[in-house]
């Protein structure tokens, strides 16, 4: 175990406090630094209607709780905003790509903190991806990955093997 600890930066004693999420209400809640990074990405309320009465940090906490735990909407804890509010914001932020921007911002900060470049410079392509790409891309992916259905009557192996 000691050898692993020296190679893995995350579990060094210096970093344990940084990764400790015990002070948060739920482990899925963003820290103050994470919230400071994603708060400017949230679009302002729409002009005209009623003022926003919900605390946006609680909304983000609730959405992260549902996405992190995979719980059902009716199982959202009562100390978070109502599930209808969370669902509406999730739908709106998915549609206008706010969640995508939040994820990208946190992803880049995480990579930079680990001493890596903001975007990866390598990719892994498996043989199945290459096969589907050769046959014409996404349109033919289903045909390329679906097994061919043949009747047993047309199989030469079927007729050549004696019945048991």
C-alpha positions in Angstrom: 0.0 0.0 0.0 2.8 2.4 0.7 4.1 2.2 -2.9 0.6 3.0 -4.1 0.3 6.0 -1.8 3.6 7.5 -3.2 2.4 7.2 -6.8 -1.2 8.4 -6.3 -1.3 12.1 -5.6 -4.9 12.1 -4.6 -4.4 10.1 -1.4 -1.4 11.8 0.0 -1.9 13.2 3.4 -1.5 16.7 2.0 -4.5 16.2 -0.3 -6.9 14.5 2.1 -8.3 17.7 3.3 -8.9 19.0 -0.2 -10.9 15.9 -1.2 -12.8 15.6 2.1 -16.5 16.3 1.5 -17.6 15.7 5.1 -18.4 19.4 5.7 -21.0 19.4 2.9 -24.6 18.6 3.3 -24.4 15.8 0.7 -21.2 14.5 -1.0 -22.7 15.5 -4.3 -22.9 19.2 -3.3 -20.4 21.5 -5.0 -17.8 23.1 -2.8 -17.6 26.9 -2.4 -14.8 27.0 -5.0 -16.8 24.9 -7.5 -19.9 27.0 -6.9 -17.8 30.2 -7.6 -16.7 28.7 -10.9 -20.2 27.7 -12.1 -22.4 30.5 -10.7 -21.5 33.0 -13.5 -22.6 30.3 -16.1 -26.2 30.3 -14.8 -28.4 32.5 -17.1 -30.3 35.3 -15.4 -34.0 35.1 -14.8 -36.2 35.9 -17.8 -37.3 39.5 -18.1 -40.9 40.2 -17.4 -42.2 37.4 -15.1 -42.0 37.0 -11.4 -38.7 37.3 -9.6 -36.8 34.2 -8.8 -37.7 33.0 -5.3 -35.6 29.8 -5.3 -31.9 29.8 -4.2 -30.0 28.7 -7.2 -27.2 27.0 -5.2 -29.9 24.8 -3.7 -31.2 24.0 -7.1 -27.7 23.0 -8.3 -27.3 20.9 -5.1 -30.6 19.2 -5.8 -29.7 18.4 -9.4 -26.3 17.1 -8.5 -27.9 15.0 -5.8 -30.3 13.4 -8.3 -27.7 12.9 -11.0 -25.1 11.7 -8.5 -27.2 9.2 -6.6 -29.6 8.2 -9.4 -32.5 8.5 -7.0 -36.1 8.8 -8.1 -37.6 12.3 -8.3 -40.1 11.5 -5.5 -37.1 10.4 -3.3 -35.5 13.9 -3.3 -34.8 14.9 0.3 -37.1 17.5 1.8 -34.4 19.9 2.6 -33.8 20.5 -1.2 -36.1 22.5 -3.4 -39.3 20.7 -4.6 -38.8 18.0 -7.2 -40.9 19.9 -9.8 -38.6 22.9 -9.4 -35.5 20.7 -9.8 -36.9 18.9 -12.8 -37.9 22.2 -14.5 -34.4 23.6 -14.0 -32.8 20.4 -15.2 -34.8 20.4 -18.4 -34.2 24.1 -19.0 -30.4 23.9 -18.3 -30.1 20.8 -20.4 -31.9 22.5 -23.3 -29.9 25.7 -23.2 -26.7 23.7 -22.5 -26.0 25.4 -19.2 -25.3 22.0 -17.6 -22.8 21.2 -20.4 -21.0 24.4 -19.8 -20.9 23.8 -16.0 -19.5 20.3 -16.5 -16.9 21.5 -19.0 -15.8 24.3 -16.6 -15.4 21.9 -13.7 -13.7 19.3 -15.9 -11.1 21.9 -17.1 -10.4 23.1 -13.5 -10.0 19.5 -12.3 -7.5 18.6 -15.1 -5.5 21.8 -14.5 -5.4 21.2 -10.8 -4.0 17.7 -11.5 -1.2 19.3 -13.6 -2.6 18.1 -16.9 -3.6 20.1 -20.0 -7.1 21.4 -20.1 -8.1 19.0 -22.9 -6.8 15.5 -23.4 -4.3 14.9 -26.2 -4.9 11.2 -26.6 -7.9 9.0 -27.5 -8.6 5.3 -27.4 -10.3 3.8 -30.4 -11.4 0.2 -30.2 -11.8 -2.2 -33.1 -15.6 -1.9 -33.1 -15.4 1.9 -33.6 -13.0 1.5 -36.5 -15.3 -1.1 -38.1 -18.3 1.1 -37.9 -16.3 4.1 -39.2 -15.2 2.1 -42.2 -18.7 1.2 -43.2 -20.0 4.7 -43.4 -20.2 6.1 -39.9 -23.2 6.4 -37.6 -25.9 5.4 -40.1 -24.5 2.0 -40.5 -23.3 1.4 -37.0 -26.5 -0.5 -36.1 -26.1 -2.8 -39.1 -22.4 -3.3 -38.4 -23.0 -4.3 -34.8 -26.2 -6.4 -35.2 -25.7 -10.1 -35.6 -26.8 -11.5 -38.9 -29.9 -13.7 -38.6 -29.7 -16.9 -40.7 -32.0 -19.8 -40.7 -30.6 -23.1 -39.5 -31.7 -24.7 -42.7 -29.1 -22.6 -44.7 -26.2 -23.4 -42.3 -23.8 -26.0 -43.6 -22.7 -26.8 -40.1 -26.3 -27.7 -39.0 -26.7 -30.3 -41.7 -23.3 -31.8 -41.3 -23.5 -32.5 -37.6 -25.3 -35.7 -36.6 -28.4 -35.3 -34.3 -27.7 -36.1 -30.7 
